[in-house]
Amino acid sequence: MTWFEPPPSAEEIPVLLNSPFDADAPEPLAAQAAAQLMAQLKAREIAPGISTSLLHGPQGGKMFGVLVVKDRENRVGFLRAFSGQLNGKWELPGYVPPVFDQALRAAVEPKGEVTVKSLTARVEAEEANPARLTLAAELEALRQTQQAALDAMKEKHDARKRERRAQRVRLSPADPRLDALDRQSQADDAELRLLKTSGKEERLRRAAPLRALERKLRALRRLRHIVSLEVSRQLYDTYLFENALGNQTTLRGLFFPHVPSSGTGDCAAPKLLVYALRHGLKPLAMAEFWWGAAPPGGARTEGHFYPACKDKCGPLLPFLLNGLDVRPSRRFRPPSLSPAPLPVIFQDEHIIVVNKPEGLLSIRGTDATVHDSVQARIRAQFPHATGPLIVHRLDLETSGLMLLALTESAYQSLQAQFTQREVKKRYTAILDGVLNRDEGTIELPLRVDLEQRPRQIVDFEHGKPAITTFKVLSRAKGKTRIAFFPLTGRTHQLRVHASHREGLGIPIVGDRLYGTPHARLALHAEQLEVRHPATGAAMLFSSPAPF
């Protein structure tokens, strides 16, 4: 516990605990507590004898949390926590301990790890079994040889077929030689069937010993999965949660019949709440922030506050918060904009190009109470338009050119151009720093961050290809004006490619998700080049950036 000095006044103490899922700025007391912890981290000390340098390695930093609490004597202070382990340890001086029962975990984990590691060694040995690999290679070679023979026979038969077709054209319908040609065709079919049948029989005979080894490998993998699952279940039962109402549950009981994600219960937020409730402390305000290098996937910035994760903490925190006075979660809502018609850059009976303002959705969002969008406005303006109108989208916070189709045929034509990457797009942005490269190409595959939607992360295994070329336009006052030319159209592509350490490593000015919030996101769709869906004529539309 760290006590506030001087103690906060009654007016400074929150009446309701903020929702940990809120993405807005933390309560002032929570921000003050976080500032104290950040100051310690800036001094390069996580705990006595442990330097923050370990948070700036390839694996990235760590999420830290603070919880402002009041004790039974009405003294106000705050608790500190970190997510998961730090420096290979669950406990460090000055931070709350993990939730799980350490004695129970010590009885389960080592034995379970030994068993799972032993099974993993057996699986790996069987995967590397020379006999299995040799049989698999021989079977693959046999398949290729048989396929080559089959292809050669088909080619020979096709040549014969063409020759027979040419002969039939020259013969009269009553010519007896037609029967001979039919018999030749039947003989070719029989020869092909015989080759296929004999090949299949040989493969089955040669594959028999391999199938036995594959069954053994599958059985070992299945056994490892069953044992690993049972060890995980035993570990889940070492987590006991009790909320302010006195209700109790284990991690396994809370998620049943589903299986919790790895690391559930080890985030900073549940650690803080569990410790406070166990020690009779009243939670008042909470905040979580990232410290250290961004993780490999990106989407985290040192010193920035983040809401609790939805994947692990989504089901857990509502249970812990039950019985506490908690402010309802405040979802992010787009700003109210003028209902004035959108600026039209071009319009005919097939398409319309508008200049979307920053803060307007392209299509209706997931929040049913938010109806305003480019799609809704154009639909109201053109009630007889056919098709879905929207051909491509811009982020809520991005301004600039949007192309819409007023007919179904125009929509299909434009969609094909976008799919085949024929549409040329140019965006202008201002980076929140000086880029030392003049031009280049960024290729970082992207996927949604399952724990922090709608953020996107870089994932070289599961991400979708995303390619952006760029060219620096100018540098001034510690900022860089840059032109982006996206060759693909992934969600938040330019924002992630700018901010990620393997991209430009500098976020766009005003990026609340990947950088520092500001008056607006300095990203604008400035040019759009497309073929007219009806005439095929090349068309270039422009809209200068408003910043």
Secondary structure as UniProt FT lines:
FT   STRAND          2..3
FT   HELIX           10..12
FT   TURN            20..21
FT   HELIX           28..42
FT   TURN            43..44
FT   TURN            48..49
FT   HELIX           52..56
FT   TURN            58..59
FT   STRAND          62..70
FT   TURN            72..73
FT   STRAND          76..82
FT   TURN            87..88
FT   TURN            93..94
FT   HELIX           102..127
FT   HELIX           130..170
FT   TURN            173..174
FT   HELIX           177..236
FT   TURN            237..238
FT   STRAND          240..242
FT   TURN            244..245
FT   STRAND          248..250
FT   HELIX           251..255
FT   TURN            256..257
FT   TURN            262..265
FT   HELIX           268..278
FT   TURN            279..280
FT   STRAND          282..291
FT   TURN            296..297
FT   TURN            302..303
FT   TURN            310..312
FT   HELIX           313..321
FT   TURN            322..323
FT   STRAND          344..347
FT   STRAND          351..356
FT   TURN            358..359
FT   TURN            368..369
FT   HELIX           374..381
FT   TURN            383..384
FT   TURN            396..397
FT   STRAND          399..405
FT   HELIX           408..419
FT   TURN            420..421
FT   STRAND          424..431
FT   STRAND          439..443
FT   STRAND          446..448
FT   TURN            450..451
FT   TURN            453..454
FT   STRAND          456..458
FT   TURN            460..462
FT   STRAND          467..476
FT   TURN            477..478
FT   STRAND          479..486
FT   TURN            491..492
FT   HELIX           493..499
FT   TURN            501..504
FT   TURN            512..514
FT   STRAND          523..531
FT   TURN            533..535
FT   STRAND          538..542
//
